Amino acid sequence: MSKEVTFDIKVTMNERWVDDFCSMLNWMQSCGNLGHSSIVGFYSDGDGDFRPKFEIDREYEKKNGFWRKDYKQSDRFPKPEVIFDAG
């Protein structure tokens, strides 16, 4: 069984993205509270003004996630239930 840990993340980002970013975190917390599973998306507009800087106060193993290109043509890549985007 895994244990609960507490750590801090300090983030700096353009103000217009704050509401969507925090809303995404709130949705993930709500899913945990409700026992609801969800695929959550966030539009990371690197060509635009989404250039966050994160400071994480603990070591972690970087994961690569699941990419559409890794799925076979016959597989269906899961679609997010919700996507957050400052537009």
C-alpha positions as CSV (number, residue, x, y, z in Angstrom):
1,M,0.0,0.0,0.0
2,S,1.3,3.4,-0.9
3,K,1.6,6.2,1.7
4,E,0.4,9.8,1.6
5,V,3.0,12.5,1.2
6,T,2.9,16.2,1.2
7,F,5.0,18.4,-1.0
8,D,5.0,21.9,-2.4
9,I,4.9,23.1,-6.0
10,K,5.6,26.8,-6.7
11,V,4.5,27.9,-10.1
12,T,4.9,31.1,-12.1
13,M,2.7,31.6,-15.2
14,N,0.8,34.2,-17.2
15,E,-2.2,35.4,-15.3
16,R,-4.7,34.5,-17.9
17,W,-3.9,30.8,-17.4
18,V,-4.3,30.7,-13.7
19,D,-8.0,30.1,-13.5
20,D,-7.9,27.2,-16.0
21,F,-4.9,25.6,-14.4
22,C,-6.3,25.9,-10.9
23,S,-9.7,24.6,-12.1
24,M,-8.0,21.6,-13.6
25,L,-6.4,20.8,-10.2
26,N,-9.7,21.4,-8.5
27,W,-11.4,19.0,-10.9
28,M,-8.8,16.3,-10.1
29,Q,-9.3,16.8,-6.4
30,S,-13.1,16.6,-6.9
31,C,-12.7,13.3,-8.8
32,G,-10.8,11.9,-5.9
33,N,-13.4,13.1,-3.4
34,L,-16.2,11.6,-5.4
35,G,-14.5,8.3,-6.3
36,H,-14.8,9.3,-10.0
37,S,-12.3,8.3,-12.7
38,S,-11.7,10.9,-15.4
39,I,-9.2,11.6,-18.2
40,V,-8.3,15.2,-17.8
41,G,-6.7,17.4,-20.4
42,F,-5.0,20.8,-20.4
43,Y,-4.1,22.7,-23.5
44,S,-0.4,23.7,-23.1
45,D,-0.1,26.5,-25.6
46,G,3.7,26.7,-25.9
47,D,3.5,28.7,-29.2
48,G,1.4,31.2,-27.3
49,D,1.9,32.6,-23.8
50,F,1.7,29.4,-21.7
51,R,5.2,29.1,-20.4
52,P,4.9,28.0,-16.8
53,K,7.9,27.6,-14.5
54,F,7.6,25.0,-11.7
55,E,9.6,24.5,-8.6
56,I,8.9,21.1,-7.0
57,D,10.4,20.6,-3.5
58,R,11.0,16.9,-3.8
59,E,12.7,14.4,-6.1
60,Y,10.5,12.4,-8.4
61,E,10.8,9.9,-11.3
62,K,9.8,11.6,-14.5
63,K,7.2,9.6,-16.4
64,N,6.6,9.9,-20.2
65,G,2.8,9.4,-20.1
66,F,0.7,7.8,-22.8
67,W,1.0,9.2,-26.3
68,R,-1.4,8.9,-29.2
69,K,1.5,7.7,-31.5
70,D,2.0,4.7,-29.2
71,Y,-1.4,3.3,-29.9
72,K,-2.0,0.9,-32.8
73,Q,-4.3,2.1,-35.6
74,S,-7.0,-0.2,-34.4
75,D,-6.8,1.0,-30.8
76,R,-8.9,3.9,-29.6
77,F,-6.8,6.6,-27.8
78,P,-8.9,7.7,-24.8
79,K,-10.5,11.1,-25.1
80,P,-10.5,13.5,-22.2
81,E,-13.8,14.0,-20.2
82,V,-12.8,17.6,-19.8
83,I,-10.1,19.9,-21.2
84,F,-9.0,23.2,-19.6
85,D,-7.9,25.9,-22.0
86,A,-7.5,29.6,-21.4
87,G,-8.2,30.0,-25.2
